[in-house]
Amino acid sequence: MKVAVTGASGFLGTHLVAGLLAAGDRVRALAPIGEAAPPMPAGDAEVVRGDVRDPASLQGLLDGWELV
């Protein structure tokens, strides 16, 4: 499944992303601008920089994905 995750660089988000990747899902993770990328295995998830409060950021995160 293709899953988009907001808050991917937070405590719960990092664990959620790791679990989804371990289950074989494709992950697109929203990470705040200016923060370090979420700690994920290299190449396993796509990181999108943006702000959850910005509609343009969400559009880029959600286009073509099945679950948020």
PDB file of N, CA, C and O in Angstrom:
ATOM      1  N   MET A   1       0.841  -1.167   0.000  1.00  0.00           N
ATOM      2  CA  MET A   1       0.000   0.000   0.000  1.00  0.00           C
ATOM      3  C   MET A   1       0.896   1.243   0.000  1.00  0.00           C
ATOM      4  O   MET A   1       2.014   1.214   0.514  1.00  0.00           O
ATOM      5  N   LYS A   2       0.401   2.305  -0.569  1.00  0.00           N
ATOM      6  CA  LYS A   2       1.125   3.579  -0.597  1.00  0.00           C
ATOM      7  C   LYS A   2       0.550   4.472   0.500  1.00  0.00           C
ATOM      8  O   LYS A   2      -0.621   4.849   0.449  1.00  0.00           O
ATOM      9  N   VAL A   3       1.380   4.810   1.498  1.00  0.00           N
ATOM     10  CA  VAL A   3       0.917   5.537   2.681  1.00  0.00           C
ATOM     11  C   VAL A   3       1.669   6.856   2.816  1.00  0.00           C
ATOM     12  O   VAL A   3       2.899   6.887   2.770  1.00  0.00           O
ATOM     13  N   ALA A   4       0.915   7.954   2.984  1.00  0.00           N
ATOM     14  CA  ALA A   4       1.494   9.266   3.257  1.00  0.00           C
ATOM     15  C   ALA A   4       1.397   9.520   4.759  1.00  0.00           C
ATOM     16  O   ALA A   4       0.349   9.290   5.364  1.00  0.00           O
ATOM     17  N   VAL A   5       2.488   9.994   5.359  1.00  0.00           N
ATOM     18  CA  VAL A   5       2.537  10.204   6.807  1.00  0.00           C
ATOM     19  C   VAL A   5       2.893  11.647   7.123  1.00  0.00           C
ATOM     20  O   VAL A   5       3.943  12.138   6.708  1.00  0.00           O
ATOM     21  N   THR A   6       2.012  12.333   7.862  1.00  0.00           N
ATOM     22  CA  THR A   6       2.351  13.658   8.374  1.00  0.00           C
ATOM     23  C   THR A   6       2.986  13.465   9.744  1.00  0.00           C
ATOM     24  O   THR A   6       2.737  12.454  10.400  1.00  0.00           O
ATOM     25  N   GLY A   7       3.792  14.405  10.181  1.00  0.00           N
ATOM     26  CA  GLY A   7       4.448  14.276  11.486  1.00  0.00           C
ATOM     27  C   GLY A   7       5.481  13.163  11.504  1.00  0.00           C
ATOM     28  O   GLY A   7       5.754  12.582  12.554  1.00  0.00           O
ATOM     29  N   ALA A   8       6.053  12.865  10.352  1.00  0.00           N
ATOM     30  CA  ALA A   8       6.960  11.727  10.222  1.00  0.00           C
ATOM     31  C   ALA A   8       8.264  11.894  10.993  1.00  0.00           C
ATOM     32  O   ALA A   8       8.952  10.906  11.252  1.00  0.00           O
ATOM     33  N   SER A   9       8.616  13.114  11.364  1.00  0.00           N
ATOM     34  CA  SER A   9       9.873  13.305  12.083  1.00  0.00           C
ATOM     35  C   SER A   9       9.672  13.356  13.597  1.00  0.00           C
ATOM     36  O   SER A   9      10.637  13.526  14.343  1.00  0.00           O
ATOM     37  N   GLY A  10       8.430  13.211  14.055  1.00  0.00           N
ATOM     38  CA  GLY A  10       8.152  13.201  15.491  1.00  0.00           C
ATOM     39  C   GLY A  10       8.310  11.810  16.084  1.00  0.00           C
ATOM     40  O   GLY A  10       8.636  10.856  15.379  1.00  0.00           O
ATOM     41  N   PHE A  11       8.079  11.705  17.375  1.00  0.00           N
ATOM     42  CA  PHE A  11       8.257  10.431  18.083  1.00  0.00           C
ATOM     43  C   PHE A  11       7.362   9.340  17.505  1.00  0.00           C
ATOM     44  O   PHE A  11       7.852   8.279  17.115  1.00  0.00           O
ATOM     45  N   LEU A  12       6.065   9.589  17.446  1.00  0.00           N
ATOM     46  CA  LEU A  12       5.146   8.577  16.913  1.00  0.00           C
ATOM     47  C   LEU A  12       5.354   8.363  15.422  1.00  0.00           C
ATOM     48  O   LEU A  12       5.315   7.231  14.941  1.00  0.00           O
ATOM     49  N   GLY A  13       5.575   9.451  14.692  1.00  0.00           N
ATOM     50  CA  GLY A  13       5.749   9.352  13.252  1.00  0.00           C
ATOM     51  C   GLY A  13       6.921   8.482  12.845  1.00  0.00           C
ATOM     52  O   GLY A  13       6.812   7.694  11.905  1.00  0.00           O
ATOM     53  N   THR A  14       8.043   8.614  13.543  1.00  0.00           N
ATOM     54  CA  THR A  14       9.206   7.793  13.192  1.00  0.00           C
ATOM     55  C   THR A  14       8.922   6.309  13.404  1.00  0.00           C
ATOM     56  O   THR A  14       9.358   5.470  12.616  1.00  0.00           O
ATOM     57  N   HIS A  15       8.191   5.989  14.467  1.00  0.00           N
ATOM     58  CA  HIS A  15       7.839   4.585  14.724  1.00  0.00           C
ATOM     59  C   HIS A  15       6.810   4.086  13.713  1.00  0.00           C
ATOM     60  O   HIS A  15       6.884   2.942  13.264  1.00  0.00           O
ATOM     61  N   LEU A  16       5.862   4.931  13.358  1.00  0.00           N
ATOM     62  CA  LEU A  16       4.869   4.564  12.355  1.00  0.00           C
ATOM     63  C   LEU A  16       5.536   4.289  11.008  1.00  0.00           C
ATOM     64  O   LEU A  16       5.255   3.277  10.365  1.00  0.00           O
ATOM     65  N   VAL A  17       6.416   5.188  10.588  1.00  0.00           N
ATOM     66  CA  VAL A  17       7.118   5.013   9.311  1.00  0.00           C
ATOM     67  C   VAL A  17       7.936   3.721   9.326  1.00  0.00           C
ATOM     68  O   VAL A  17       7.913   2.962   8.357  1.00  0.00           O
ATOM     69  N   ALA A  18       8.648   3.470  10.404  1.00  0.00           N
ATOM     70  CA  ALA A  18       9.452   2.239  10.501  1.00  0.00           C
ATOM     71  C   ALA A  18       8.570   0.997  10.396  1.00  0.00           C
ATOM     72  O   ALA A  18       8.929   0.031   9.723  1.00  0.00           O
ATOM     73  N   GLY A  19       7.420   1.025  11.059  1.00  0.00           N
ATOM     74  CA  GLY A  19       6.506  -0.114  11.011  1.00  0.00           C
ATOM     75  C   GLY A  19       5.917  -0.331   9.626  1.00  0.00           C
ATOM     76  O   GLY A  19       5.795  -1.465   9.162  1.00  0.00           O
ATOM     77  N   LEU A  20       5.558   0.755   8.977  1.00  0.00           N
ATOM     78  CA  LEU A  20       5.014   0.651   7.620  1.00  0.00           C
ATOM     79  C   LEU A  20       6.050   0.101   6.653  1.00  0.00           C
ATOM     80  O   LEU A  20       5.742  -0.757   5.826  1.00  0.00           O
ATOM     81  N   LEU A  21       7.284   0.598   6.759  1.00  0.00           N
ATOM     82  CA  LEU A  21       8.355   0.102   5.890  1.00  0.00           C
ATOM     83  C   LEU A  21       8.623  -1.377   6.144  1.00  0.00           C
ATOM     84  O   LEU A  21       8.829  -2.147   5.207  1.00  0.00           O
ATOM     85  N   ALA A  22       8.619  -1.768   7.416  1.00  0.00           N
ATOM     86  CA  ALA A  22       8.862  -3.171   7.766  1.00  0.00           C
ATOM     87  C   ALA A  22       7.756  -4.076   7.219  1.00  0.00           C
ATOM     88  O   ALA A  22       8.001  -5.243   6.912  1.00  0.00           O
ATOM     89  N   ALA A  23       6.542  -3.539   7.099  1.00  0.00           N
ATOM     90  CA  ALA A  23       5.413  -4.307   6.569  1.00  0.00           C
ATOM     91  C   ALA A  23       5.402  -4.344   5.041  1.00  0.00           C
ATOM     92  O   ALA A  23       4.557  -5.004   4.435  1.00  0.00           O
ATOM     93  N   GLY A  24       6.349  -3.626   4.421  1.00  0.00           N
ATOM     94  CA  GLY A  24       6.456  -3.641   2.968  1.00  0.00           C
ATOM     95  C   GLY A  24       5.674  -2.553   2.261  1.00  0.00           C
ATOM     96  O   GLY A  24       5.541  -2.575   1.037  1.00  0.00           O
ATOM     97  N   ASP A  25       5.155  -1.603   3.023  1.00  0.00           N
ATOM     98  CA  ASP A  25       4.414  -0.499   2.407  1.00  0.00           C
ATOM     99  C   ASP A  25       5.374   0.530   1.831  1.00  0.00           C
ATOM    100  O   ASP A  25       6.515   0.652   2.276  1.00  0.00           O
ATOM    101  N   ARG A  26       4.891   1.276   0.823  1.00  0.00           N
ATOM    102  CA  ARG A  26       5.642   2.434   0.312  1.00  0.00           C
ATOM    103  C   ARG A  26       5.219   3.629   1.136  1.00  0.00           C
ATOM    104  O   ARG A  26       4.033   3.810   1.412  1.00  0.00           O
ATOM    105  N   VAL A  27       6.182   4.450   1.533  1.00  0.00           N
ATOM    106  CA  VAL A  27       5.905   5.571   2.437  1.00  0.00           C
ATOM    107  C   VAL A  27       6.393   6.879   1.830  1.00  0.00           C
ATOM    108  O   VAL A  27       7.507   6.966   1.313  1.00  0.00           O
ATOM    109  N   ARG A  28       5.536   7.896   1.903  1.00  0.00           N
ATOM    110  CA  ARG A  28       5.921   9.279   1.596  1.00  0.00           C
ATOM    111  C   ARG A  28       5.723  10.042   2.901  1.00  0.00           C
ATOM    112  O   ARG A  28       4.612  10.097   3.428  1.00  0.00           O
ATOM    113  N   ALA A  29       6.794  10.629   3.422  1.00  0.00           N
ATOM    114  CA  ALA A  29       6.783  11.251   4.740  1.00  0.00           C
ATOM    115  C   ALA A  29       6.910  12.767   4.642  1.00  0.00           C
ATOM    116  O   ALA A  29       7.802  13.273   3.961  1.00  0.00           O
ATOM    117  N   LEU A  30       6.025  13.492   5.318  1.00  0.00           N
ATOM    118  CA  LEU A  30       6.099  14.942   5.375  1.00  0.00           C
ATOM    119  C   LEU A  30       7.007  15.341   6.534  1.00  0.00           C
ATOM    120  O   LEU A  30       6.757  14.984   7.685  1.00  0.00           O
ATOM    121  N   ALA A  31       8.052  16.077   6.219  1.00  0.00           N
ATOM    122  CA  ALA A  31       8.998  16.547   7.235  1.00  0.00           C
ATOM    123  C   ALA A  31       9.041  18.068   7.190  1.00  0.00           C
ATOM    124  O   ALA A  31       9.074  18.651   6.106  1.00  0.00           O
ATOM    125  N   PRO A  32       9.042  18.718   8.351  1.00  0.00           N
ATOM    126  CA  PRO A  32       9.072  20.181   8.371  1.00  0.00           C
ATOM    127  C   PRO A  32      10.300  20.743   7.670  1.00  0.00           C
ATOM    128  O   PRO A  32      11.378  20.150   7.685  1.00  0.00           O
ATOM    129  N   ILE A  33      10.107  21.885   7.066  1.00  0.00           N
ATOM    130  CA  ILE A  33      11.202  22.604   6.417  1.00  0.00           C
ATOM    131  C   ILE A  33      12.171  23.058   7.498  1.00  0.00           C
ATOM    132  O   ILE A  33      11.748  23.590   8.524  1.00  0.00           O
ATOM    133  N   GLY A  34      13.456  22.854   7.280  1.00  0.00           N
ATOM    134  CA  GLY A  34      14.472  23.303   8.222  1.00  0.00           C
ATOM    135  C   GLY A  34      14.864  22.279   9.267  1.00  0.00           C
ATOM    136  O   GLY A  34      15.847  22.477   9.981  1.00  0.00           O
ATOM    137  N   GLU A  35      14.115  21.180   9.375  1.00  0.00           N
ATOM    138  CA  GLU A  35      14.486  20.129  10.324  1.00  0.00           C
ATOM    139  C   GLU A  35      15.233  19.026   9.590  1.00  0.00           C
ATOM    140  O   GLU A  35      15.130  18.886   8.371  1.00  0.00           O
ATOM    141  N   ALA A  36      15.973  18.258  10.344  1.00  0.00           N
ATOM    142  CA  ALA A  36      16.674  17.113   9.755  1.00  0.00           C
ATOM    143  C   ALA A  36      15.643  16.120   9.232  1.00  0.00           C
ATOM    144  O   ALA A  36      14.532  16.032   9.755  1.00  0.00           O
ATOM    145  N   ALA A  37      16.011  15.389   8.217  1.00  0.00           N
ATOM    146  CA  ALA A  37      15.111  14.376   7.673  1.00  0.00           C
ATOM    147  C   ALA A  37      14.780  13.350   8.741  1.00  0.00           C
ATOM    148  O   ALA A  37      15.611  13.073   9.606  1.00  0.00           O
ATOM    149  N   PRO A  38      13.591  12.785   8.699  1.00  0.00           N
ATOM    150  CA  PRO A  38      13.234  11.757   9.658  1.00  0.00           C
ATOM    151  C   PRO A  38      14.223  10.601   9.596  1.00  0.00           C
ATOM    152  O   PRO A  38      14.701  10.256   8.516  1.00  0.00           O
ATOM    153  N   PRO A  39      14.532  10.005  10.728  1.00  0.00           N
ATOM    154  CA  PRO A  39      15.469   8.872  10.725  1.00  0.00           C
ATOM    155  C   PRO A  39      14.822   7.635  10.131  1.00  0.00           C
ATOM    156  O   PRO A  39      14.098   6.909  10.812  1.00  0.00           O
ATOM    157  N   MET A  40      15.094   7.399   8.841  1.00  0.00           N
ATOM    158  CA  MET A  40      14.540   6.252   8.134  1.00  0.00           C
ATOM    159  C   MET A  40      15.661   5.574   7.366  1.00  0.00           C
ATOM    160  O   MET A  40      16.658   6.211   7.025  1.00  0.00           O
ATOM    161  N   PRO A  41      15.503   4.285   7.092  1.00  0.00           N
ATOM    162  CA  PRO A  41      16.504   3.618   6.266  1.00  0.00           C
ATOM    163  C   PRO A  41      16.630   4.340   4.930  1.00  0.00           C
ATOM    164  O   PRO A  41      15.623   4.672   4.304  1.00  0.00           O
ATOM    165  N   ALA A  42      17.840   4.580   4.500  1.00  0.00           N
ATOM    166  CA  ALA A  42      18.094   5.340   3.265  1.00  0.00           C
ATOM    167  C   ALA A  42      17.399   4.699   2.079  1.00  0.00           C
ATOM    168  O   ALA A  42      17.478   3.489   1.868  1.00  0.00           O
ATOM    169  N   GLY A  43      16.722   5.528   1.315  1.00  0.00           N
ATOM    170  CA  GLY A  43      16.094   5.074   0.089  1.00  0.00           C
ATOM    171  C   GLY A  43      14.780   4.346   0.258  1.00  0.00           C
ATOM    172  O   GLY A  43      14.137   4.023  -0.741  1.00  0.00           O
ATOM    173  N   ASP A  44      14.350   4.074   1.484  1.00  0.00           N
ATOM    174  CA  ASP A  44      13.128   3.306   1.687  1.00  0.00           C
ATOM    175  C   ASP A  44      11.870   4.158   1.725  1.00  0.00           C
ATOM    176  O   ASP A  44      10.778   3.642   1.486  1.00  0.00           O
ATOM    177  N   ALA A  45      11.991   5.431   2.014  1.00  0.00           N
ATOM    178  CA  ALA A  45      10.824   6.312   2.058  1.00  0.00           C
ATOM    179  C   ALA A  45      11.157   7.609   1.339  1.00  0.00           C
ATOM    180  O   ALA A  45      12.299   8.068   1.332  1.00  0.00           O
ATOM    181  N   GLU A  46      10.136   8.178   0.743  1.00  0.00           N
ATOM    182  CA  GLU A  46      10.294   9.469   0.083  1.00  0.00           C
ATOM    183  C   GLU A  46       9.975  10.552   1.106  1.00  0.00           C
ATOM    184  O   GLU A  46       8.919  10.517   1.738  1.00  0.00           O
ATOM    185  N   VAL A  47      10.869  11.504   1.270  1.00  0.00           N
ATOM    186  CA  VAL A  47      10.653  12.599   2.212  1.00  0.00           C
ATOM    187  C   VAL A  47      10.250  13.841   1.433  1.00  0.00           C
ATOM    188  O   VAL A  47      10.941  14.259   0.505  1.00  0.00           O
ATOM    189  N   VAL A  48       9.119  14.425   1.825  1.00  0.00           N
ATOM    190  CA  VAL A  48       8.614  15.658   1.233  1.00  0.00           C
ATOM    191  C   VAL A  48       8.743  16.748   2.293  1.00  0.00           C
ATOM    192  O   VAL A  48       8.245  16.595   3.408  1.00  0.00           O
ATOM    193  N   ARG A  49       9.407  17.839   1.948  1.00  0.00           N
ATOM    194  CA  ARG A  49       9.544  18.965   2.873  1.00  0.00           C
ATOM    195  C   ARG A  49       8.336  19.866   2.754  1.00  0.00           C
ATOM    196  O   ARG A  49       7.924  20.216   1.648  1.00  0.00           O
ATOM    197  N   GLY A  50       7.762  20.246   3.888  1.00  0.00           N
ATOM    198  CA  GLY A  50       6.622  21.139   3.852  1.00  0.00           C
ATOM    199  C   GLY A  50       6.048  21.374   5.225  1.00  0.00           C
ATOM    200  O   GLY A  50       6.659  21.054   6.245  1.00  0.00           O
ATOM    201  N   ASP A  51       4.858  21.943   5.228  1.00  0.00           N
ATOM    202  CA  ASP A  51       4.156  22.302   6.459  1.00  0.00           C
ATOM    203  C   ASP A  51       2.735  21.764   6.334  1.00  0.00           C
ATOM    204  O   ASP A  51       2.058  22.017   5.338  1.00  0.00           O
ATOM    205  N   VAL A  52       2.290  21.035   7.325  1.00  0.00           N
ATOM    206  CA  VAL A  52       0.967  20.431   7.288  1.00  0.00           C
ATOM    207  C   VAL A  52      -0.139  21.492   7.205  1.00  0.00           C
ATOM    208  O   VAL A  52      -1.261  21.185   6.802  1.00  0.00           O
ATOM    209  N   ARG A  53       0.168  22.716   7.578  1.00  0.00           N
ATOM    210  CA  ARG A  53      -0.815  23.804   7.514  1.00  0.00           C
ATOM    211  C   ARG A  53      -0.859  24.480   6.145  1.00  0.00           C
ATOM    212  O   ARG A  53      -1.687  25.364   5.920  1.00  0.00           O
ATOM    213  N   ASP A  54       0.018  24.075   5.233  1.00  0.00           N
ATOM    214  CA  ASP A  54       0.106  24.678   3.906  1.00  0.00           C
ATOM    215  C   ASP A  54      -0.543  23.752   2.872  1.00  0.00           C
ATOM    216  O   ASP A  54      -0.041  22.654   2.631  1.00  0.00           O
ATOM    217  N   PRO A  55      -1.664  24.187   2.253  1.00  0.00           N
ATOM    218  CA  PRO A  55      -2.341  23.327   1.268  1.00  0.00           C
ATOM    219  C   PRO A  55      -1.430  22.845   0.143  1.00  0.00           C
ATOM    220  O   PRO A  55      -1.588  21.719  -0.329  1.00  0.00           O
ATOM    221  N   ALA A  56      -0.487  23.665  -0.294  1.00  0.00           N
ATOM    222  CA  ALA A  56       0.429  23.244  -1.372  1.00  0.00           C
ATOM    223  C   ALA A  56       1.318  22.089  -0.905  1.00  0.00           C
ATOM    224  O   ALA A  56       1.605  21.174  -1.677  1.00  0.00           O
ATOM    225  N   SER A  57       1.749  22.131   0.345  1.00  0.00           N
ATOM    226  CA  SER A  57       2.559  21.031   0.882  1.00  0.00           C
ATOM    227  C   SER A  57       1.758  19.740   0.914  1.00  0.00           C
ATOM    228  O   SER A  57       2.270  18.674   0.572  1.00  0.00           O
ATOM    229  N   LEU A  58       0.503  19.840   1.325  1.00  0.00           N
ATOM    230  CA  LEU A  58      -0.337  18.647   1.408  1.00  0.00           C
ATOM    231  C   LEU A  58      -0.649  18.095   0.027  1.00  0.00           C
ATOM    232  O   LEU A  58      -0.712  16.878  -0.149  1.00  0.00           O
ATOM    233  N   GLN A  59      -0.842  18.957  -0.942  1.00  0.00           N
ATOM    234  CA  GLN A  59      -1.107  18.501  -2.309  1.00  0.00           C
ATOM    235  C   GLN A  59       0.060  17.644  -2.798  1.00  0.00           C
ATOM    236  O   GLN A  59      -0.152  16.572  -3.366  1.00  0.00           O
ATOM    237  N   GLY A  60       1.287  18.112  -2.579  1.00  0.00           N
ATOM    238  CA  GLY A  60       2.461  17.354  -2.987  1.00  0.00           C
ATOM    239  C   GLY A  60       2.610  16.047  -2.228  1.00  0.00           C
ATOM    240  O   GLY A  60       3.126  15.064  -2.761  1.00  0.00           O
ATOM    241  N   LEU A  61       2.161  16.040  -0.994  1.00  0.00           N
ATOM    242  CA  LEU A  61       2.250  14.833  -0.170  1.00  0.00           C
ATOM    243  C   LEU A  61       1.220  13.792  -0.598  1.00  0.00           C
ATOM    244  O   LEU A  61       1.524  12.600  -0.634  1.00  0.00           O
ATOM    245  N   LEU A  62       0.024  14.225  -0.916  1.00  0.00           N
ATOM    246  CA  LEU A  62      -1.098  13.312  -1.078  1.00  0.00           C
ATOM    247  C   LEU A  62      -1.352  12.837  -2.503  1.00  0.00           C
ATOM    248  O   LEU A  62      -1.999  11.805  -2.685  1.00  0.00           O
ATOM    249  N   ASP A  63      -0.882  13.530  -3.497  1.00  0.00           N
ATOM    250  CA  ASP A  63      -1.183  13.165  -4.885  1.00  0.00           C
ATOM    251  C   ASP A  63      -0.780  11.716  -5.184  1.00  0.00           C
ATOM    252  O   ASP A  63       0.396  11.359  -5.110  1.00  0.00           O
ATOM    253  N   GLY A  64      -1.765  10.899  -5.519  1.00  0.00           N
ATOM    254  CA  GLY A  64      -1.511   9.530  -5.938  1.00  0.00           C
ATOM    255  C   GLY A  64      -1.314   8.525  -4.816  1.00  0.00           C
ATOM    256  O   GLY A  64      -0.956   7.380  -5.090  1.00  0.00           O
ATOM    257  N   TRP A  65      -1.529   8.900  -3.587  1.00  0.00           N
ATOM    258  CA  TRP A  65      -1.323   7.977  -2.466  1.00  0.00           C
ATOM    259  C   TRP A  65      -2.645   7.478  -1.947  1.00  0.00           C
ATOM    260  O   TRP A  65      -3.655   8.171  -2.068  1.00  0.00           O
ATOM    261  N   GLU A  66      -2.667   6.280  -1.366  1.00  0.00           N
ATOM    262  CA  GLU A  66      -3.890   5.591  -1.004  1.00  0.00           C
ATOM    263  C   GLU A  66      -4.368   5.851   0.416  1.00  0.00           C
ATOM    264  O   GLU A  66      -5.572   5.822   0.668  1.00  0.00           O
ATOM    265  N   LEU A  67      -3.467   6.100   1.337  1.00  0.00           N
ATOM    266  CA  LEU A  67      -3.818   6.181   2.758  1.00  0.00           C
ATOM    267  C   LEU A  67      -2.989   7.263   3.419  1.00  0.00           C
ATOM    268  O   LEU A  67      -1.815   7.437   3.096  1.00  0.00           O
ATOM    269  N   VAL A  68      -3.600   7.996   4.351  1.00  0.00           N
ATOM    270  CA  VAL A  68      -2.892   9.044   5.099  1.00  0.00           C
ATOM    271  C   VAL A  68      -3.001   8.732   6.569  1.00  0.00           C
ATOM    272  O   VAL A  68      -2.480   9.477   7.398  1.00  0.00           O
TER     273      VAL A  68
END
